[in-house]
Amino acid sequence: MGAVVSCIQSVFHAIGACLMGIVNTIGSLCKAIIDGVVTILDVIISCLTCGYCGRRRRGTMRTRRSRI
């Protein structure tokens, strides 16, 4: 009788471990998506606030032509 109870407990532990693995995978996937969105927004905000993109463009447009 003890072996049957032990077997049933092992089955429930395995099912619980499987479900926890699925939950952890879903959580990691959500975290990766959120981190990606935050990184993209961080790049956009830093570009707009410090003017790095605009400053770089202005620097390449200034050229001098000399008359011969």
Secondary structure, 3 states (H helix, E strand, C coil): CHHHHHHHHHHHHHHHHHHHHHHHHHHHHHHHHHHHHHHHHHHHHHHHHHCHHHHHHHHHHCCCCCCC
